[in-house]
Amino acid sequence: QVQLVESGGGLVQPGGSLRLSCAASGITTIRSDMGWYRQAPGKQRELVATITSGGSTTYADSVKARFTISRDNAKNTVYLQMNSLKPEDTGVYYCKADSFWKPAGYWGQGTQVTVSS
């Protein structure tokens, strides 16, 4: 069964950094388009960043130049490096994998990121 497990979330002060990891099993990241989403309390889930199987990346305007999505195919893991964090970045961050066999994709359980003084 496909599993996506996020880790690396926590509490950080404004201006700080966190590195989120998404460890995949049952699916290979090199063959999959991957994405990071986040959801703040009372708000809809929003797209943060994507990386295609070809290596192309996209970012939401709110995180561009601060966040970087990448993958380590040897470890079958996708990362989200978050720098210069702001309180507005607070939320639960989810990893998503697109799949030919499941059009809705696969989702991780989420990891909490809290940016606060």
Buried (B, 14 or more C-beta within 10 A) or exposed (E): EBEBBBBBBEEBEEEEEBBBBBBBEEBEBBEBBBBBBBBBEEEEBEBBBBBEBEEEBEBBEEBEEBBBBBBEEEEBBBBBBBBEBEEEBBBBBBBBBBBEEEEEBBBBEBBEBBBEE
